[in-house]
Amino acid sequence: MLPEDIYENIPGNPDMSYLEGPIGKAYLDASKSVSYKRGDDNNSATFVETYALRATSSLLGEPIPTLRDYTGQLHLWAANVGYFSQCDFVESRVIVNGLEVSVHQTTEVMTLPNNATKSSCCVCPYRI
C-alpha cells in the first residue's frame, strides 16, 4: 500500500537540509508536495523531493564554480511516513539556472524509523 500524496508541512527541523562550504551553511527548503509511484516489482516505490536555496542565501547569484567546494545533506522527509522500512537508492541532482551541475547516486541501504512522527528520518549526505 502506498501512502497518499503529500501536501503538508514538513516534519522535523527545517535546517536539516543544507549545502556547506567555505562561507558556512546555506540552508535548503524542501517542496511540500510529493507524489508516490509504485515500482514495477510492486514491492517498491519512487518519489521525488525538490529542494531550493532559501531566498536569503548568500549563495544566490554566486558563479557555479563556487559550488564545487560544497557538500551537504538532504533530509528525506517523505521516506518517513510510516509506510517504508528502507531506502536503497537515492539520486540527488543540483540544478543552477536550469543547468545540471551535479548528480550523485547512492545505493547504500538506509533503514528508516518505523514511526512516522520521528523527526530523525533518512538523511542523505552528498557532494557537489
N, C-alpha and C positions, 0 to 999 in steps of 0.2 A: 504494500500500500504506500503510495506517495503522499507526502504532505501537500496540503493546499498551497497554492501560490501565495507568496508573502507580500504584503503591502503594509508594513507596520514599522514601528520604531525598532531600532537595532538594539538587542540586549548587550549588556556589558559596558565596559569602559570605552568611550568614543575615541580615546587616544591610543588604542591598541594596534592600529594600522598606520604605518609611517614609513618614510624614507629617512635614512640617517647618513650624514656625511660631514664634510668639513665645517659647515655652518650650523650643525646640530640636527635636530629632528624637524622634518616637515610632515605634518600630520595629514592623513588621507581620510576622507569621508566616504563611507560606503553608500551605494544606492539602497533605498528602502524597498526596492521591487525585485523579487526573484521568482522565476518560473522554473519548475522541475520537469524533466523529461525522462521517461523510463528508458533504460538501456535495452539493447537488443536481446540480452540474456534474461530479462525480466527480474534479475536479482540486483540490478544496479540502477543508478540514476545519475543524470548530469544536471548541472545548473551553473549559471554564470553570475558572479558577483562583480559589480563595477565600482571602482574607487576613483576619486578625483582629489587633487590638491585642494586644500581649503582656500577660499578667496583671499585670505590674509597671508598666504605662504610667501616667504621671501624667495622661493624658487621660481615663482611665476615671472616669466619674461627673461629668465636666465638662458644662455645658449645651451643647446642639447649636450655638447661635450662636457659641460659642468656636471651632468648627472652620472657620468661614468664612475665617479668615486663614491657613489651612494649604494648602500644596501638597505634592507628594510624588512618589514614583516607585514603580513596580511592576517587580519582576524577573520577567519572563515566562519562567520556567524550563522550563515544559512545551513551549514552542515550540522549544526547542533540544534535540531528541532525535535529531538526525541525519536526520529524515525531511522536514523543511520547508526551503525556500530563502528564503521571505519571509513576512512578516506584513503584511497590508494593511488590517486593521480591528481596532481594539481598543476595547472599551467597558468603562469602569470605573464601578462603582456603589458609593457609600458608603452603608451602611445602619447606622443607630444606633438601638438599641432597637426594631428592626423597622420603622423609618421611613426611607425612602429620602431622603437629604438632598442627594445629588449624583449626576448622571450625566454622564460625559464620554466622548465618542466621538472617535476619530481615524481618518482614512483614509490617513494618511501611510504609504507603503510602507517597511517596515524590512527590510533584508537581514539574514538570520540567518547566523551562523557555520555552516560545514558540518561541524563537528567536535563531536559530542555531548559531548565531555569538556571543552570550553571553559567556563569559568565566566563569560565575558563575553557572555552571551547577551542577548536582546532586553530592553531597559529602556524602559519607557513612562512619561514624565512626565505628571502630571495636576494639576488644581487643583480644590479643593472649592468 
